[in-house]
């Protein structure tokens, strides 16, 4: 699933979302 969907669904906290987003961006 898309990271944003998990965040919107409340499955990720804002902190977790930020961490995951940073990881994904670092891989680019």
PDB file of N, CA, C and O in Angstrom:
ATOM      1  N   UNK A   1       0.828  -1.204   0.000  1.00  0.00           N
ATOM      2  CA  UNK A   1       0.000   0.000   0.000  1.00  0.00           C
ATOM      3  C   UNK A   1       0.857   1.245   0.000  1.00  0.00           C
ATOM      4  O   UNK A   1       2.015   1.232   0.417  1.00  0.00           O
ATOM      5  N   UNK A   2       0.263   2.313  -0.475  1.00  0.00           N
ATOM      6  CA  UNK A   2       0.974   3.583  -0.529  1.00  0.00           C
ATOM      7  C   UNK A   2       1.144   4.138   0.881  1.00  0.00           C
ATOM      8  O   UNK A   2       0.237   4.051   1.709  1.00  0.00           O
ATOM      9  N   UNK A   3       2.304   4.702   1.138  1.00  0.00           N
ATOM     10  CA  UNK A   3       2.630   5.213   2.466  1.00  0.00           C
ATOM     11  C   UNK A   3       1.598   6.227   2.947  1.00  0.00           C
ATOM     12  O   UNK A   3       1.207   6.218   4.114  1.00  0.00           O
ATOM     13  N   UNK A   4       1.161   7.097   2.044  1.00  0.00           N
ATOM     14  CA  UNK A   4       0.175   8.110   2.420  1.00  0.00           C
ATOM     15  C   UNK A   4      -1.145   7.505   2.857  1.00  0.00           C
ATOM     16  O   UNK A   4      -1.822   8.035   3.738  1.00  0.00           O
ATOM     17  N   UNK A   5      -1.512   6.378   2.230  1.00  0.00           N
ATOM     18  CA  UNK A   5      -2.760   5.710   2.594  1.00  0.00           C
ATOM     19  C   UNK A   5      -2.676   5.148   4.009  1.00  0.00           C
ATOM     20  O   UNK A   5      -3.627   5.242   4.786  1.00  0.00           O
ATOM     21  N   UNK A   6      -1.524   4.564   4.330  1.00  0.00           N
ATOM     22  CA  UNK A   6      -1.333   4.025   5.673  1.00  0.00           C
ATOM     23  C   UNK A   6      -1.398   5.143   6.707  1.00  0.00           C
ATOM     24  O   UNK A   6      -1.981   4.977   7.778  1.00  0.00           O
ATOM     25  N   UNK A   7      -0.803   6.269   6.379  1.00  0.00           N
ATOM     26  CA  UNK A   7      -0.802   7.412   7.286  1.00  0.00           C
ATOM     27  C   UNK A   7      -2.215   7.933   7.479  1.00  0.00           C
ATOM     28  O   UNK A   7      -2.644   8.193   8.603  1.00  0.00           O
ATOM     29  N   UNK A   8      -2.940   8.084   6.365  1.00  0.00           N
ATOM     30  CA  UNK A   8      -4.312   8.588   6.435  1.00  0.00           C
ATOM     31  C   UNK A   8      -5.211   7.638   7.229  1.00  0.00           C
ATOM     32  O   UNK A   8      -6.138   8.067   7.916  1.00  0.00           O
ATOM     33  N   UNK A   9      -4.919   6.344   7.121  1.00  0.00           N
ATOM     34  CA  UNK A   9      -5.726   5.337   7.809  1.00  0.00           C
ATOM     35  C   UNK A   9      -5.408   5.275   9.299  1.00  0.00           C
ATOM     36  O   UNK A   9      -6.080   4.576  10.057  1.00  0.00           O
ATOM     37  N   UNK A  10      -4.373   6.015   9.713  1.00  0.00           N
ATOM     38  CA  UNK A  10      -4.012   6.031  11.124  1.00  0.00           C
ATOM     39  C   UNK A  10      -3.113   4.873  11.514  1.00  0.00           C
ATOM     40  O   UNK A  10      -2.894   4.624  12.699  1.00  0.00           O
ATOM     41  N   UNK A  11      -2.584   4.153  10.506  1.00  0.00           N
ATOM     42  CA  UNK A  11      -1.713   3.015  10.790  1.00  0.00           C
ATOM     43  C   UNK A  11      -0.281   3.461  11.032  1.00  0.00           C
ATOM     44  O   UNK A  11       0.540   2.713  11.561  1.00  0.00           O
ATOM     45  N   UNK A  12      -0.002   4.688  10.638  1.00  0.00           N
ATOM     46  CA  UNK A  12       1.321   5.257  10.896  1.00  0.00           C
ATOM     47  C   UNK A  12       1.148   6.556  11.664  1.00  0.00           C
ATOM     48  O   UNK A  12       0.274   7.359  11.339  1.00  0.00           O
ATOM     49  N   UNK A  13       1.970   6.765  12.677  1.00  0.00           N
ATOM     50  CA  UNK A  13       1.946   8.052  13.366  1.00  0.00           C
ATOM     51  C   UNK A  13       2.673   9.071  12.503  1.00  0.00           C
ATOM     52  O   UNK A  13       3.345   8.708  11.537  1.00  0.00           O
ATOM     53  N   UNK A  14       2.539  10.337  12.848  1.00  0.00           N
ATOM     54  CA  UNK A  14       3.225  11.371  12.074  1.00  0.00           C
ATOM     55  C   UNK A  14       4.736  11.146  12.098  1.00  0.00           C
ATOM     56  O   UNK A  14       5.419  11.338  11.092  1.00  0.00           O
ATOM     57  N   UNK A  15       5.248  10.736  13.266  1.00  0.00           N
ATOM     58  CA  UNK A  15       6.687  10.497  13.383  1.00  0.00           C
ATOM     59  C   UNK A  15       7.117   9.334  12.501  1.00  0.00           C
ATOM     60  O   UNK A  15       8.125   9.420  11.798  1.00  0.00           O
ATOM     61  N   UNK A  16       6.355   8.252  12.537  1.00  0.00           N
ATOM     62  CA  UNK A  16       6.686   7.087  11.714  1.00  0.00           C
ATOM     63  C   UNK A  16       6.606   7.437  10.236  1.00  0.00           C
ATOM     64  O   UNK A  16       7.441   7.014   9.437  1.00  0.00           O
ATOM     65  N   UNK A  17       5.586   8.218   9.884  1.00  0.00           N
ATOM     66  CA  UNK A  17       5.401   8.631   8.500  1.00  0.00           C
ATOM     67  C   UNK A  17       6.598   9.453   8.035  1.00  0.00           C
ATOM     68  O   UNK A  17       7.111   9.248   6.935  1.00  0.00           O
ATOM     69  N   UNK A  18       7.039  10.384   8.878  1.00  0.00           N
ATOM     70  CA  UNK A  18       8.186  11.227   8.519  1.00  0.00           C
ATOM     71  C   UNK A  18       9.446  10.385   8.354  1.00  0.00           C
ATOM     72  O   UNK A  18      10.228  10.594   7.426  1.00  0.00           O
ATOM     73  N   UNK A  19       9.632   9.428   9.268  1.00  0.00           N
ATOM     74  CA  UNK A  19      10.808   8.561   9.188  1.00  0.00           C
ATOM     75  C   UNK A  19      10.795   7.740   7.909  1.00  0.00           C
ATOM     76  O   UNK A  19      11.810   7.644   7.219  1.00  0.00           O
ATOM     77  N   UNK A  20       9.658   7.153   7.593  1.00  0.00           N
ATOM     78  CA  UNK A  20       9.547   6.319   6.398  1.00  0.00           C
ATOM     79  C   UNK A  20       9.741   7.147   5.135  1.00  0.00           C
ATOM     80  O   UNK A  20      10.388   6.710   4.183  1.00  0.00           O
ATOM     81  N   UNK A  21       9.170   8.350   5.142  1.00  0.00           N
ATOM     82  CA  UNK A  21       9.284   9.217   3.974  1.00  0.00           C
ATOM     83  C   UNK A  21      10.743   9.603   3.761  1.00  0.00           C
ATOM     84  O   UNK A  21      11.213   9.659   2.625  1.00  0.00           O
ATOM     85  N   UNK A  22      11.455   9.867   4.850  1.00  0.00           N
ATOM     86  CA  UNK A  22      12.865  10.223   4.755  1.00  0.00           C
ATOM     87  C   UNK A  22      13.670   9.051   4.207  1.00  0.00           C
ATOM     88  O   UNK A  22      14.587   9.237   3.406  1.00  0.00           O
ATOM     89  N   UNK A  23      13.320   7.837   4.645  1.00  0.00           N
ATOM     90  CA  UNK A  23      14.023   6.648   4.158  1.00  0.00           C
ATOM     91  C   UNK A  23      13.811   6.479   2.661  1.00  0.00           C
ATOM     92  O   UNK A  23      14.753   6.198   1.919  1.00  0.00           O
ATOM     93  N   UNK A  24      12.562   6.654   2.220  1.00  0.00           N
ATOM     94  CA  UNK A  24      12.255   6.493   0.802  1.00  0.00           C
ATOM     95  C   UNK A  24      12.979   7.542  -0.030  1.00  0.00           C
ATOM     96  O   UNK A  24      13.506   7.234  -1.099  1.00  0.00           O
ATOM     97  N   UNK A  25      13.007   8.773   0.455  1.00  0.00           N
ATOM     98  CA  UNK A  25      13.668   9.845  -0.281  1.00  0.00           C
ATOM     99  C   UNK A  25      15.172   9.609  -0.340  1.00  0.00           C
ATOM    100  O   UNK A  25      15.819   9.944  -1.332  1.00  0.00           O
ATOM    101  N   UNK A  26      15.725   9.033   0.721  1.00  0.00           N
ATOM    102  CA  UNK A  26      17.162   8.781   0.768  1.00  0.00           C
ATOM    103  C   UNK A  26      17.566   7.721  -0.252  1.00  0.00           C
ATOM    104  O   UNK A  26      18.710   7.691  -0.705  1.00  0.00           O
ATOM    105  N   UNK A  27      16.618   6.847  -0.614  1.00  0.00           N
ATOM    106  CA  UNK A  27      16.923   5.775  -1.563  1.00  0.00           C
ATOM    107  C   UNK A  27      16.936   6.264  -3.003  1.00  0.00           C
ATOM    108  O   UNK A  27      17.496   5.607  -3.881  1.00  0.00           O
ATOM    109  N   UNK A  28      16.327   7.405  -3.244  1.00  0.00           N
ATOM    110  CA  UNK A  28      16.240   7.916  -4.613  1.00  0.00           C
ATOM    111  C   UNK A  28      17.590   8.406  -5.111  1.00  0.00           C
ATOM    112  O   UNK A  28      17.699   8.869  -6.246  1.00  0.00           O
TER     113      UNK A  28
END
